[in-house]
Every structure is written in structure tokens, then in C-alpha cells.
Amino acid sequence: MVVSPVSNKALMDEGVKDTVNDACVPIKLFHGHVAALKDSVDIMFIPRMVSLDNKVTLCPKFLGLPDMVRYSVSGLPELIDLRFDMRKGKHELYNFLFRIGQRFSDNRLKIGQAIWQARGSFVNYRRLLLQGCTPADAFEILDGDRQLPQEKRCGGIKLAVLGYPYTLYDDYVSVKILDKLRHRDVEVVTPEMVAASDMQRMGKTLPKNLFWHYSNRVVWAGLYYLLDMNVDGIIHVTAFGCGPDAMTNKLIELEAKNQRKIPFMTVTIDEHTGEAGVDTRLEAFVDLLRRKRGLL
Ligand code: SF4
């Protein structure tokens, strides 16, 4: 298995060249990753992700991703672009994984064992996220490179950082916002640290939910941290060119500022975002929260 390099400026520049102008930053970067891999692999895995639950779909860019890539990047190898749609029923996940396995082996037992092993890894990974680890922390712990910290670092301020996983946890896209906050002794919580049952509970408090899976998760996580966890502030990290975030951002902002009187800041990332500007804003926001709590 070959994975593309960690995101960097060269990949982003390549992606910008290949993608249509109005694509969002993560989609541009994705094209850069495809370009970096295409000459070193025989098959490329770009599934058509339609629905991860049995209710709503992902953003249309996920639905069309294999097609966008196919028509934007030349010289591609064979694509595995199988459709994944949990609205088809509860066996869809197994069927999807099994169909992928059949591209590599006729041995049904071997495919089943691989799926079972992957499920075990995912359960362990998910457990670590719910204990407050970021995906990068969880991978290191699962690889045995480090231990789970016994105590959370906390300097009196708790901040919810909301955004899509492919934005928040990609150090190049997010300009390492999570690390920067932790280095300032802020306790950081993200949507991936919220249990599924709490997400569902928050979804039921709204008269209507959004149409896109990840956007709903961001809104529900925002509500959970505002209502149940008493965070000191919220930062929403949003990618330039993201259509769904026009609504997601406003919903969280209204709930935080108008209903709860909790400080809220939006950080919009584009391909030209400089770290210095983000650093200054983060520093000012954290100082404001500390002053509000009487810690400065
Ligand atoms: S939700 Fe926004 S950031 Fe994510 S793929 Fe869709 S447009 Fe891009």
C-alpha cells in the first residue's frame, strides 16, 4: 500500500492547477495528493462516498469526487470508485468492504478476516478519540509509539474547535491550529471527541437538520459543547470555497453569540493563508477568553 506524502505547498499548488476554480481548498488539495500518487501505484482508491448513515448524504463534492478526479488529472491508473451508501441498508458497509476485497482476492475467508481486523482497529481508534485524543495522537498510541496521557493538559480554558476532519487534522490546511492552542495550554475539544449518542441527542434539539453529514456533525458538536460542556469559546475552522459552511458557520455563530453569549471566532483557510495571521488571531482570542474568566 502506498500513501501520498503529508500535505504541503507543492501538493496544494499541483492541486490548484488541476482543479476547477470554484472548488474548495480540501478538494484542491485532494487533487494534489492524487497527482503525487498516480505514477507510483497500479490502482487508486477513490470511493464514491454518498451516505455514512442511513439518512443524509455527504456534500456533493464527495459524491462526484471520482468523476472530478478522472476528468481533471491525466494519466491516472485504474480507480476503485465503488459507491458507498448506507441508505441501502445495514449490510452496506460489509458489502462495500467485501466488494473491495474481491478486487484483490477470491478467498472469502481472507476478506472476512481482513474486515474483522479492520473493525477491531477502528473500535480501538474510536475509543481513543472519545478519550480526547486527536487522530494523530490515536495513531501514535495504536502504533505503540507513545502512551495515552494520564491527565489532560488544562490551563483553565476549554475551547471547542469545530470543522471537518479533513480540515482540522490536516496540519497544512489547518495551519496546526490544534497544536498551537495546546501549546498555549488550552484544552481543545473537537467533533470527533463527541459520542454518537450525544450527537444524536443534539440533532433532535433542532427543528430541522442540514442536508450534509459532516455539516450536521459540526453543528451538533457545537451544540453539545455549548449546552453540555460549558466551553469558554468556539473556533470554527472553515475552508474557503465551502458551500455548506455558509450555513454551518452561521448556525453555530448564532447559537454561540446570541443564545449562549459565548465568544465565537471563524478562521477561514485558503491556499494563501499565512501562519502569522492565524497566530495573531488565536493569541488575541485566547487572551480575551482568559481575561473574561479572570485568568489574566
Ligand atoms: S463540505 Fe465544504 S470543504 Fe467539504 S468537500 Fe464539501 S465544499 Fe469542500
Residues whose N, C-alpha, C, O or C-beta is under 5 A from the ligand:
A	BS01	SF4	C24 P26 C59 K61 A239 G241 C242 G243 P244
